Amino acid sequence: KISALAKSCGTCPMAGTLSVAMAYCFHSRLALLALASALSSWPEAHAGPATSWADGLDGDDECAVDPSSESGGACALNALQMRRSKVNSHATESVSAQHAALLRASGWSVARRCNGSELHELAFAVRQRGLESLRAAVAELTDPASPKYRQWLSHAEVRTIVENQENARGAKAALLSSHPGISIVHESEEGEVVSAQAPIAVWEQLLSTEFHEYAHGERRETVRRAADYMLPDNLNPFVDAVLGAVDFEAIRPKSIPGVPSSQEMSSSDHQFGFATFKDLAETKGGVVSPKLLQRTYGLPPPADRGSAMALEDAAPWQVVFGTLGQYWSPSDRATFERQFSIPEDNYVRQMHGELEGNSKSGDAECRSDPNNCAEANLDVQYMMGVSPWAKIGYWYTPEAKASGMAAFLNDFMATFVNADKCPDVISISYGMPEVSVTKMAWMLFELSAMKLTARGVTLLAASGDDGAASFLARKKLNGETCWFVPLIGLQVVWPASSEWVTSVGATMGAEIGKPEVACASNESIYLEDGGDLPLITTGGGFASKSKRPSWQAGHHNETGRGMPDLSVAGHAYAIVIGQRWLSVDGTSAAAPAVAGMVSLINARLLAAGKPSVGFLNALLYQNATADVFRDITIGNNKCAALGAPCCGGYDAEQGWDAVTGLGVPNFPKLQELFLSLG
């Protein structure tokens, strides 16, 4: 059917000039043929007529009509509109053809049919109660015009709104009564998720599917997954979706651009970075440091030890998220702090529900393989560099392998959402293309983020380092680049695309004292001024899973949530790894820096007896003035990192744009804005 659709492109009429129409059809046909080739050995869906994306073209779907007709040709090839029909009320989900092709391009392949006796764990998303009531409450709490603005709720108050134990009990009873081989292994405290284990044969019978083992050749990992599933009658009233069935772990790049690999480090003559910060700065010609961020955005210097200001600054609690085997180095952090006169009194702790433990830190790992520490060290050093006195936690979730997204979401709920005490700010420097986020993963994160928003937690995430196409732009299929764009369009990065997250983009120029422009791997504007080409391109675009929020009305006309929301410097950050100085790029540098700014504002608010900052976006968009933001109007995000293919994107322009958002903040004015409110 894919091949047939590709052939039909030869006659599809398009609006505009004939040459444009022919070019669109040509590239769409190539992409569909490439997709057909990529799926040649991928298992087909088995859960019925609602699971096959090609079968799911509705009769009244504008893309399902005759491509030669006047109304149908314009999008006969637009795979964004090839959606499954909902022929019954049962929850169904499948690996879409587009996602399957992306997985193959990323290195996954089918290894074998699973043995029916193999045990496998699935997580069931329990149908939630009180969601509309929670959304209504959060809308009031986050609306600057509401009398309840920032009157954050307690954990107990949120729990009362969305109490879900009845449905959780129903889901457990339905599972246990379905087959004697099913056992309950975990249940989230507030009834969001019930996890169960059973032999593969049991799950195949219960969910009307087949499980295969998929292998990733490069990483030597395997997972058991199905092409689709359909919930049975007894589970359908209590369950919305399943994790561990069709979800794969994040499609991701291997390392931070520019950081040497373990293979490079094993070379006896390889020496990365510089011995001192001075050597790095003189060689680079300009780097970002905590002191440069202070000058650029009007941040205060660290308060003196023992001062009243230092005591105020110690009140907020800020957290960075880590995964993918990332360690942070205590000795590297100390070297960084001494260089920039940052108090060394504070320290980072691994999190297990509260600030305790120290298990994901290590100096040896950073010396042997800088990539094991690049992201963690960057996040810790700059969150602490901006807000050095605030309590800081390092929340680590083990690398998702066989557990897929379930480990991340369960840990997120247990550590923050279902805890009586939660941090004021959480910064996430990781993400994945939105197309690869399953229904259940998206639902559970949105629920969790909304609960945290109700409690006054600020969530920030990096907007991505590969422009508007995500790091799929660095993946080839059958030797072709940008092959996915005609099929799924440009891709925003999740969870930065969530409605409840503040998405942070990156600029360049500040590191050499020049006006900031969008950070992009193809931006050569400052090459003659001593600058260099960045290794990354700031991410941005429009979500397909999250609709445009009310607070973005008037800022763009797209139907999806636009990102990023704001930006700060993201090029040439000076960091210490393995006691060596080097510079790195990334929106993953910008996000923790902004998180540190929020902690500074929280310190002033708490000292004044006012509520924490909490959800940023509504107030930011209502106050997108020249006083609060400096607009960025130069640059684009059309090319991926490392000068990879330019698959398309957006231009920076006056006002909000999908490159740098509202612009870069004027910190004193931003802080003044929050302090002026109740």
C-alpha positions in Angstrom: 0.0 0.0 0.0 2.9 2.3 0.7 4.3 1.6 -2.8 0.9 2.2 -4.3 0.7 5.5 -2.6 4.2 6.4 -3.8 3.2 5.5 -7.4 0.1 7.7 -7.1 2.3 10.7 -6.4 3.2 10.7 -10.0 -0.1 12.3 -10.8 -0.8 14.3 -7.6 -1.8 17.9 -8.5 -0.5 20.5 -6.1 -1.3 24.1 -5.5 1.3 26.6 -6.9 3.6 26.1 -9.8 4.0 22.9 -11.6 7.7 22.7 -10.7 6.9 23.0 -7.0 4.3 20.3 -7.3 6.6 18.0 -9.1 9.4 18.5 -6.6 7.1 17.8 -3.7 5.7 14.7 -5.3 9.2 13.5 -6.2 10.6 13.8 -2.7 7.4 12.4 -1.2 7.6 9.4 -3.5 11.2 8.7 -2.7 10.4 8.9 1.0 7.5 6.5 0.8 9.6 4.0 -1.3 12.4 4.3 1.2 9.8 3.7 4.0 8.5 0.6 2.2 12.0 -0.7 1.9 12.8 0.0 5.6 9.6 -1.8 6.7 10.2 -4.9 4.5 11.2 -7.0 7.4 9.3 -5.2 10.2 6.4 -7.2 11.7 2.9 -6.2 10.6 0.3 -5.1 13.1 -2.1 -7.8 14.3 -4.5 -6.2 16.6 -7.3 -5.6 14.1 -8.3 -3.0 11.6 -7.6 0.0 13.8 -3.9 -0.6 14.1 -2.5 -0.4 10.6 -1.7 3.2 9.6 -2.3 2.6 5.9 -5.6 0.8 6.6 -6.7 3.6 8.8 -7.6 6.2 6.1 -11.1 7.2 6.9 -13.6 7.7 4.1 -14.0 11.3 5.2 -10.3 11.8 5.7 -9.2 14.4 3.1 -6.1 12.2 2.3 -8.2 9.1 1.7 -10.0 10.3 -1.4 -9.0 9.7 -5.0 -5.6 11.5 -5.4 -6.7 12.5 -8.9 -9.7 14.3 -7.6 -9.8 18.1 -7.1 -9.8 17.9 -3.3 -7.7 14.8 -2.7 -4.5 15.4 -4.5 -3.2 18.1 -2.3 -2.4 15.7 0.5 -2.7 12.2 -0.9 1.0 11.8 0.0 1.0 13.7 3.3 1.7 11.0 5.8 1.1 13.4 8.7 -2.6 12.9 7.9 -2.5 9.2 7.4 -4.1 8.3 10.7 -5.7 5.1 12.1 -9.5 5.0 12.1 -11.1 4.3 15.5 -13.5 1.5 14.6 -14.2 0.6 18.2 -13.9 2.0 21.7 -11.1 -0.2 22.8 -7.7 1.4 23.4 -5.3 0.4 20.6 -1.8 1.5 19.7 0.8 0.4 17.2 4.3 1.2 16.0 3.4 3.6 13.2 5.1 3.0 9.9 6.9 6.3 10.2 8.2 5.4 13.7 9.2 1.9 12.5 11.3 3.4 9.7 13.0 5.8 12.2 13.8 2.9 14.5 15.4 1.0 11.6 17.4 4.0 10.6 18.5 4.3 14.2 19.9 0.8 14.2 17.0 -1.4 15.5 16.1 -4.6 13.6 14.0 -7.7 14.2 16.0 -10.5 15.7 13.5 -13.3 16.4 10.0 -14.2 17.5 9.8 -14.3 21.3 9.5 -17.6 23.1 6.1 -17.8 24.7 7.6 -18.8 28.1 9.8 -15.7 28.4 8.6 -13.5 31.3 7.9 -9.9 30.3 6.8 -6.9 32.3 4.2 -4.4 31.1 3.0 -1.1 32.7 -0.6 -0.2 32.4 -1.7 3.4 32.5 -4.8 3.5 34.7 -7.6 5.7 33.4 -7.5 8.9 35.4 -10.3 10.5 37.3 -10.6 14.2 37.9 -8.4 15.3 35.0 -10.8 18.1 33.9 -11.0 19.4 37.5 -7.2 19.4 37.8 -6.8 21.2 34.4 -9.4 23.8 35.5 -7.6 24.3 38.8 -4.2 24.6 37.1 -5.6 27.1 34.6 -6.6 29.4 37.5 -3.3 28.9 39.3 -1.2 29.8 36.3 -3.3 32.7 34.9 -1.8 36.1 35.9 -5.3 37.6 35.8 -6.8 35.1 38.2 -7.2 35.9 41.9 -5.7 32.4 42.6 -2.6 33.1 40.5 0.4 31.2 42.1 -1.6 30.1 45.1 0.0 26.7 44.7 -1.7 23.6 46.0 -0.3 21.1 48.5 0.4 17.4 47.6 -2.7 16.4 49.6 -4.9 18.9 47.7 -3.7 17.7 44.3 -4.2 14.1 45.4 -7.8 14.8 46.4 -8.6 16.2 43.0 -7.3 13.2 41.1 -7.8 10.3 43.6 -7.6 7.2 41.4 -7.5 4.2 43.7 -10.9 2.8 42.5 -9.7 2.6 38.9 -6.3 1.2 40.0 -8.1 -1.6 41.9 -10.3 -2.3 38.9 -7.2 -2.6 36.6 -5.5 -4.9 39.1 -8.5 -7.1 39.4 -9.0 -7.3 35.7 -5.4 -8.3 35.1 -5.4 -10.9 37.8 -8.7 -12.4 36.5 -7.5 -12.5 32.9 -4.9 -15.3 33.4 -3.4 -17.1 36.4 0.1 -16.5 35.0 -0.2 -12.7 35.5 1.3 -11.2 38.7 1.3 -7.6 39.9 4.8 -6.3 40.5 4.4 -2.6 41.0 1.7 0.0 41.6 2.3 3.8 41.7 1.3 5.4 44.9 -1.5 7.5 43.5 -2.8 4.9 41.1 -1.4 6.2 37.8 0.3 3.0 36.8 -0.1 -0.7 37.5 2.8 -3.0 36.4 2.4 -6.7 35.8 4.6 -9.6 34.8 3.5 -12.7 32.7 4.9 -15.1 30.1 4.9 -13.6 26.6 2.3 -16.1 25.4 -0.1 -14.7 28.0 0.4 -11.1 26.9 0.0 -12.1 23.2 -3.3 -13.8 23.9 -4.6 -11.0 26.2 -3.5 -8.1 23.9 -4.2 -9.8 20.5 -0.6 -9.4 19.3 2.8 -11.0 18.8 6.1 -10.1 20.5 9.5 -10.1 18.8 12.9 -9.5 20.1 14.5 -6.4 18.5 18.3 -5.9 18.5 20.4 -2.7 18.3 23.6 -3.7 16.6 25.7 -0.8 17.6 24.8 -0.7 21.3 24.3 -4.5 21.5 21.0 -4.1 23.3 17.8 -6.1 22.9 14.2 -5.5 23.8 10.9 -7.4 23.5 8.3 -5.4 21.7 5.1 -5.9 19.7 4.0 -4.2 16.5 0.6 -3.3 18.1 -1.8 -4.2 20.8 -5.6 -4.0 21.6 -7.0 -4.0 25.1 -9.5 -6.7 26.0 -13.1 -6.0 27.2 -12.3 -6.4 30.9 -9.3 -4.0 30.9 -10.7 -1.4 28.6 -12.8 0.4 31.3 -9.8 0.9 33.6 -6.8 1.3 31.3 -5.8 3.9 28.7 -2.6 2.5 27.3 0.4 0.2 27.8 4.1 0.6 28.2 6.5 -2.1 27.3 4.5 -3.2 24.3 5.1 -0.8 21.4 7.4 1.8 23.0 11.2 1.8 22.3 13.8 3.8 24.3 14.7 7.2 23.0 16.3 7.5 19.6 19.3 9.5 20.5 22.8 10.6 19.4 25.7 8.8 21.1 27.5 11.8 22.6 27.7 15.5 23.0 29.3 17.0 19.8 32.9 17.9 20.3 33.6 15.8 23.4 36.2 13.0 22.7 35.0 9.4 22.8 36.4 6.6 24.9 38.0 5.2 21.7 39.8 8.5 21.2 40.9 8.6 24.8 42.4 5.1 24.6 44.9 6.4 22.1 48.2 6.9 23.9 48.9 10.2 22.2 45.4 11.7 22.6 45.1 14.7 25.0 41.8 16.5 25.1 41.0 20.0 26.3 43.3 22.4 28.1 45.1 22.4 31.4 43.7 25.8 32.5 40.8 28.0 31.9 43.1 30.8 30.7 44.5 28.5 28.0 41.1 27.5 26.8 39.8 31.2 26.7 42.9 32.4 24.9 42.8 29.6 22.3 39.0 29.9 21.7 39.0 33.6 21.6 35.9 33.7 23.8 33.9 31.4 26.0 30.9 31.4 28.2 31.5 31.4 32.0 29.3 32.2 35.0 30.8 35.7 35.1 30.0 36.3 31.5 26.4 35.2 32.1 26.3 37.7 35.0 27.4 40.5 32.7 25.2 39.5 29.7 21.9 39.0 31.5 22.3 41.2 34.6 22.7 38.3 37.1 24.0 39.1 40.6 27.4 37.7 41.7 27.4 35.0 44.4 26.4 36.4 47.8 29.1 36.5 50.4 29.4 33.5 52.8 27.4 34.1 55.9 25.5 37.1 54.6 21.8 37.5 54.8 21.6 37.2 51.0 23.4 33.9 51.1 21.0 32.6 53.6 18.1 33.7 51.4 19.7 32.1 48.3 20.0 28.8 50.1 16.2 28.4 50.5 15.2 27.2 47.0 15.7 23.6 45.9 16.9 23.0 42.3 17.4 19.7 40.5 19.0 18.5 37.3 18.0 15.3 35.5 20.6 12.8 34.4 20.5 9.5 32.5 22.5 7.6 29.8 25.2 6.6 32.3 26.2 10.2 33.1 28.3 10.8 36.1 29.1 14.2 37.7 32.6 14.8 39.1 33.0 16.3 42.6 36.6 17.3 41.9 35.7 18.8 38.5 33.0 20.8 40.2 35.4 22.1 42.9 37.9 23.2 40.2 35.2 25.0 38.3 34.0 26.8 41.5 37.5 27.9 42.5 38.1 29.3 39.0 35.1 31.6 39.1 35.1 32.4 42.9 32.0 30.4 43.5 31.5 29.3 47.1 32.4 25.6 47.6 30.1 25.2 50.6 27.2 23.7 48.6 27.4 20.2 47.1 25.4 18.0 44.8 23.6 14.9 46.0 22.1 12.0 44.2 18.4 11.8 44.7 16.3 8.9 45.9 13.1 10.7 46.8 15.0 13.2 49.0 18.4 14.8 48.9 20.5 11.8 50.0 23.2 9.5 48.7 26.0 10.3 46.3 25.9 7.2 44.0 26.2 8.7 40.5 29.3 10.8 41.0 32.8 9.7 40.1 36.1 11.3 39.1 37.7 8.2 37.4 34.8 7.9 34.9 35.3 11.5 33.8 39.0 11.0 33.2 38.7 7.7 31.3 35.8 8.7 29.0 34.8 12.4 29.0 31.4 11.5 27.4 30.4 9.7 30.6 30.5 13.1 32.4 30.0 15.8 29.7 26.3 16.4 30.2 26.1 15.8 33.9 29.1 18.1 34.6 27.8 20.8 32.3 24.4 20.8 34.0 25.7 20.7 37.5 28.5 23.3 37.0 26.2 25.9 35.4 23.1 25.4 37.5 25.4 25.8 40.6 27.4 28.6 38.8 24.3 30.7 38.4 22.7 29.9 41.8 25.5 28.6 44.0 23.8 28.7 47.4 20.5 26.9 46.5 20.2 23.2 47.4 20.9 21.1 44.3 20.0 17.5 43.6 21.1 15.2 40.7 18.1 13.0 39.8 19.4 10.1 37.9 17.3 7.5 36.1 19.1 4.5 34.7 19.6 4.3 30.9 16.4 3.0 29.3 16.9 -0.4 27.8 14.5 -3.3 28.1 12.4 -1.1 30.5 11.9 1.5 27.8 10.2 4.7 28.9 8.6 3.0 31.9 11.6 3.4 34.1 11.8 7.2 33.5 8.1 7.8 34.1 7.8 5.5 37.2 10.9 7.2 38.7 9.6 10.7 37.9 6.3 9.9 39.6 7.9 8.3 42.7 10.6 10.9 43.1 8.6 14.1 42.6 4.9 13.7 41.7 4.0 11.4 44.6 6.4 12.9 47.2 5.2 15.3 49.8 8.2 17.5 49.3 9.2 18.4 45.7 11.9 20.8 44.3 11.1 24.3 43.1 12.9 23.8 39.8 13.7 20.8 37.6 15.9 21.1 34.6 16.0 18.4 31.8 18.7 18.4 29.2 17.5 15.3 27.4 14.9 14.7 24.8 13.6 12.6 21.8 11.8 13.4 18.6 8.1 13.8 19.3 7.1 11.1 16.8 8.8 8.4 18.9 6.8 9.3 22.0 4.0 6.7 22.6 0.5 7.5 23.7 1.1 6.3 27.2 4.4 8.0 27.7 2.9 11.3 26.5 -0.2 10.9 28.7 1.7 10.0 31.9 4.2 12.8 31.5 1.5 15.4 30.9 -0.4 14.2 33.9 2.7 14.3 36.1 3.8 17.7 34.8 0.3 19.1 35.4 0.4 17.8 39.0 3.8 19.4 39.6 2.6 22.7 38.0 -0.3 22.7 40.4 2.2 22.5 43.3 4.4 25.4 42.0 7.3 23.5 40.4 9.0 25.1 37.4 9.9 22.5 34.7 12.5 23.5 32.1 13.9 21.4 29.2 16.4 22.0 26.4 14.8 22.6 23.0 17.2 20.3 21.2 20.6 20.7 19.4 19.7 19.7 15.8 17.5 22.5 14.6 13.9 22.1 13.6 14.3 18.5 12.4 15.7 17.0 15.7 18.7 14.6 15.5 16.8 12.5 13.0 18.5 14.8 10.6 21.7 13.0 11.4 20.2 9.6 10.5 20.3 8.2 7.0 18.0 5.6 5.5 19.3 3.8 2.4 22.0 6.5 2.2 19.4 9.3 2.0 19.3 12.3 4.3 16.2 14.2 5.3 14.1 11.3 4.0 11.7 11.5 6.9 10.6 15.1 6.5 7.9 14.4 3.7 6.5 11.6 5.9 6.4 13.1 9.4 7.4 16.7 8.9 9.9 18.6 11.0 10.3 17.2 14.5 10.2 19.1 17.8 11.9 17.5 20.8 9.9 16.1 23.7 9.5 16.8 26.7 10.5 20.4 25.8 7.3 20.4 23.6 5.1 19.7 26.6 2.5 22.4 27.5 3.7 22.4 31.1 7.4 22.8 30.4 9.4 26.0 29.6 11.4 25.2 26.5 14.9 26.8 26.4 16.8 27.5 23.2 20.3 28.8 22.5 22.0 31.9 21.1 25.6 32.8 20.2 27.6 35.9 20.1 27.8 36.8 23.8 30.9 34.7 24.2 32.9 37.2 22.1 31.0 40.3 23.3 28.8 40.6 20.2 25.0 40.9 19.9 23.3 37.6 20.2 21.9 35.7 17.2 20.4 32.2 17.0 23.0 29.5 17.6 23.4 27.5 14.5 26.0 25.2 13.0 25.8 27.2 9.7 25.9 30.6 11.2 29.1 32.4 10.0 28.2 35.9 11.0 31.0 36.3 13.6 33.8 34.3 11.9 35.7 37.5 11.0 35.3 38.8 14.6 37.1 35.9 16.3 34.2 33.6 16.6 33.8 30.1 15.3 31.0 27.9 14.0 28.9 26.3 16.7 28.7 22.5 16.8 24.9 22.6 17.4 21.7 24.3 16.1 19.1 25.5 18.5 15.9 23.4 18.3 12.4 24.7 17.7 9.1 24.3 15.9 5.5 23.2 16.5 4.3 20.2 18.4 1.8 17.8 17.0 0.8 16.2 20.3 0.4 19.4 22.3 -2.1 22.0 21.0 -1.3 25.7 21.0 -1.9 26.8 24.6 -4.0 29.9 25.3 -0.9 31.8 26.5 0.6 31.6 22.9 -2.5 33.1 21.3 -1.5 36.1 19.2 2.2 34.9 19.0 1.7 32.5 16.2 -1.1 30.9 14.1 -0.1 27.3 14.1 -2.3 24.7 15.7 0.5 23.1 17.8 2.4 24.4 20.8 5.3 26.4 19.6 8.8 26.2 21.0 11.2 27.4 22.4 9.8 29.9 24.9 13.0 31.8 25.5 16.7 31.5 24.9 20.1 32.3 26.5 23.7 31.7 25.3 24.4 28.1 24.2 27.7 28.3 22.5 31.3 27.8 23.9 30.5 27.0 27.5 33.7 26.5 29.5 33.4 23.3 31.6 35.8 21.0 33.5 35.9 17.3 32.7 38.5 15.0 34.1 40.4 18.1 35.4 40.7 19.4 31.8 39.0 22.5 30.5 37.1 22.4 27.2 34.1 24.2 25.7 30.8 22.7 24.7 27.7 23.8 22.9 24.0 23.0 23.6 20.6 24.0 24.6 21.4 21.6 27.3 23.8 24.3 28.6 21.1 27.0 28.4 18.4 25.1 30.3 20.3 24.6 33.6 21.5 28.2 33.4 17.9 29.5 33.1 17.0 27.1 35.9 19.6 28.8 38.1 18.1 32.1 37.3 14.7 30.9 38.4 16.2 29.8 41.7 17.6 33.3 42.3 14.1 34.7 41.8 12.6 32.1 44.0 15.1 33.1 46.8 13.8 36.7 46.7 10.2 35.6 46.5 10.4 33.2 49.4 12.3 35.9 51.5 9.4 38.3 50.8 6.8 35.7 51.9 5.5 35.2 48.4 4.9 32.0 46.4 7.5 30.5 44.2 7.8 31.3 40.5 6.2 28.0 39.4 4.9 27.9 35.9 6.7 30.5 33.8 5.1 30.6 30.4 1.8 32.4 30.9 3.4 35.4 32.6 6.3 35.5 30.1 4.1 35.6 27.1 1.9 38.3 28.6 4.9 40.4 29.3 7.0 39.9 26.2 8.1 43.5 26.1 11.5 45.1 25.2 12.1 45.6 29.0 11.8 42.0 29.9 13.2 40.4 26.7 15.7 41.3 24.1 14.4 40.1 20.8 16.6 37.9 18.6 16.0 38.6 14.9 19.0 37.1 13.2 19.6 33.4 12.4 17.6 30.2 11.6 17.4 26.5 12.7 17.4 24.8 9.3 20.5 22.7 9.7 21.4 20.0 12.2 24.4 19.7 14.5 27.9 19.2 13.2 27.0 20.8 9.9 24.7 17.8 9.1 22.0 18.1 6.5 19.8 21.2 6.4 16.4 19.6 6.4 14.4 22.8 6.8 13.3 25.0 9.7 12.5 28.5 10.6 13.9 32.0 10.6 14.3 34.3 13.6 12.1 37.3 13.2 10.5 40.2 15.2 8.5 38.9 18.2 8.2 35.3 19.2 9.6 32.8 16.7 10.3 29.1 16.5 14.1 29.6 16.7 14.8 31.6 19.9 11.2 32.1 21.3 10.6 35.4 23.0 14.3 36.2 23.0 16.8 36.4 25.8 15.8 37.7 29.3 16.8 40.9 31.1 17.1 39.2 34.5 16.6 42.3 36.7 13.4 43.2 34.9 12.2 39.6 35.0 12.8 39.4 38.7 11.1 42.7 39.2 8.1 41.4 37.3 7.6 38.5 39.7 8.3 40.5 42.8 5.6 43.1 41.7 3.0 40.4 41.9 1.3 38.9 45.0 
